[in-house]
Amino acid sequence: MKLILDAQLPVKLCEILNQLGLKSIHVGELPKGDETPDLEITKFADLENLIVSNQRF
């Protein structure tokens, strides 16, 4: 499973997930960072075969 975490989730969560073996990136890593429109995030996720996570746990 590969995830992309939306802006309202902490970057630290990506570090934790990666340590657990779940590949994850934060939208902050995208060229527009947390200003990336949702449509661009979903297109990127589709291209990279990522699951979009925007829910707090």
KESEKE-905647 format. One record per atom (N, C-alpha, C, O): x, y, z; residue in one letter. Coordinates in steps of 0.001 Angstrom, whole numbers, padded with zeros to 6 digits, always signed. Layout:
# residues N
XYZA/...
# end
This chain:
# residues 57
+000836-001164+000000M/+000000+000000+000000M/+000891+001241+000000M/+001875+001310+000737M/+000538+002213-000831K/+001266+003479-000906K/+000266+004606-000688K/-000822+004609-001264K/+000650+005562+000153L/-000264+006630+000539L/+000287+008005+000212L/+001500+008208+000165L/-000616+008940-000012I/-000260+010356-000036I/-001142+011011+001017I/-002365+010877+000991I/-000504+011723+001946L/-001230+012347+003043L/-001521+013798+002721L/-000647+014528+002256L/-002742+014208+002967D/-003165+015574+002676D/-002630+016540+003734D/-002098+016123+004763D/-002781+017822+003465A/-002146+018896+004241A/-002533+018916+005715A/-001716+019306+006549A/-003755+018507+006063Q/-004161+018602+007455Q/-003535+017517+008327Q/-003642+017569+009553Q/-002891+016547+007713L/-002194+015503+008476L/-000734+015895+008654L/-000140+016505+007764L/-000152+015549+009799P/+001225+015959+010072P/+002250+015210+009224P/+002084+014028+008919P/+003306+015919+008853V/+004400+015314+008088V/+005023+014159+008878V/+005453+013161+008299V/+005067+014305+010193K/+005638+013264+011065K/+004944+011918+010846K/+005570+010867+010988K/+003665+011946+010503L/+002936+010702+010251L/+003551+009936+009089L/+003591+008706+009115L/+004034+010645+008067C/+004706+009984+006939C/+005946+009239+007426C/+006194+008102+007025C/+006715+009885+008289E/+007920+009252+008826E/+007561+007968+009568E/+008222+006943+009399E/+006527+008024+010379I/+006098+006848+011148I/+005632+005742+010211I/+006031+004588+010365I/+004792+006086+009243L/+004287+005081+008297L/+005419+004454+007501L/+005430+003242+007288L/+006379+005274+007058N/+007516+004737+006309N/+008342+003787+007172N/+008827+002770+006678N/+008506+004105+008447Q/+009234+003213+009353Q/+008507+001887+009535Q/+009132+000856+009784Q/+007191+001921+009411L/+006386+000703+009529L/+006297-000068+008211L/+005665-001122+008142L/+006930+000463+007176G/+006951-000226+005891G/+005856+000188+004929G/+005684-000438+003884G/+005114+001232+005262L/+004073+001737+004366L/+004604+002971+003650L/+004792+004021+004265L/+004845+002842+002346K/+005366+003974+001589K/+004350+005105+001641K/+003176+004921+001317K/+004811+006258+002045S/+003903+007401+002107S/+004667+008684+001822S/+005856+008812+002115S/+003935+009631+001239I/+004478+010969+001010I/+003436+011969+001485I/+002258+011638+001619I/+003871+013170+001733H/+002979+014241+002181H/+002822+015224+001024H/+003761+015435+000256H/+001649+015820+000898V/+001436+016776-000190V/+002441+017920-000134V/+002687+018580-001144V/+003015+018156+001023G/+004044+019185+001150G/+005254+018921+000281G/+006026+019837-000002G/+005432+017663-000153E/+006547+017298-001019E/+006262+017594-002490E/+007173+017550-003317E/+005021+017891-002819L/+004669+018216-004200L/+005150+019628-004530L/+005369+020430-003622L/+005316+019941-005813P/+005840+021262-006194P/+005078+022441-005594P/+005694+023441-005223P/+003765+022347-005490K/+002972+023442-004920K/+002729+023256-003421K/+002035+024058-002797K/+003296+022211-002855G/+003159+021968-001426G/+001715+021845-000981G/+000883+021268-001681G/+001423+022398+000200D/+000065+022288+000719D/-000921+023214+000009D/-002096+023269+000374D/-000450+023935-000995E/-001322+024762-001830E/-001779+024000-003079E/-002469+024563-003929E/-001401+022734-003193T/-001771+021919-004343T/-003283+021684-004333T/-003822+021189-003343T/-003961+022027-005407P/-005412+021793-005469P/-005747+020297-005395P/-004973+019450-005842P/-006899+020000-004831D/-007319+018608-004675D/-007300+017840-005990D/-006915+016671-006018D/-007713+018486-007080L/-007739+017803-008375L/-006332+017367-008782L/-006152+016262-009292L/-005339+018221-008562E/-003953+017858-008878E/-003457+016730-007984E/-002720+015853-008433E/-003859+016756-006725I/-003455+015689-005801I/-004028+014356-006269I/-003319+013350-006292I/-005301+014344-006640T/-005909+013088-007071T/-005323+012600-008395T/-005158+011396-008590T/-005007+013518-009303K/-004369+013111-010563K/-002991+012510-010293K/-002633+011483-010870K/-002216+013154-009410F/-000902+012648-009040F/-001043+011268-008394F/-000288+010348-008710F/-002005+011132-007497A/-002228+009850-006828A/-002575+008758-007837A/-002083+007635-007733A/-003411+009084-008802D/-003757+008102-009846D/-002527+007686-010644D/-002319+006499-010896D/-001715+008657-011039L/-000511+008360-011827L/+000488+007505-011054L/+001142+006631-011622L/+000600+007767-009750E/+001581+007075-008914E/+000996+005874-008174E/+001688+005219-007395E/-000289+005590-008422N/-000978+004471-007776N/-000948+004608-006249N/-000589+003674-005532N/-001334+005798-005774L/-001343+006107-004347L/-002772+006198-003826L/-003695+006534-004568L/-002942+005899-002561I/-004208+006097-001876I/-004150+007441-001182I/-003185+007733-000477I/-005167+008262-001371V/-005208+009581-000740V/-005793+009430+000660V/-006884+008889+000842V/-005042+009921+001646S/-005522+009894+003022S/-005661+011323+003518S/-004687+012070+003596S/-006888+011684+003849N/-007119+013031+004355N/-007892+013002+005662N/-008477+014005+006071N/-007892+011862+006308Q/-008612+011709+007563Q/-007650+011635+008738Q/-006620+010965+008672Q/-007989+012313+009785R/-007203+012189+011014R/-007528+010859+011651R/-008677+010418+011629R/-006532+010223+012213F/-006734+008903+012834F/-007127+009037+014279F/-007337+008031+014957F/
# end
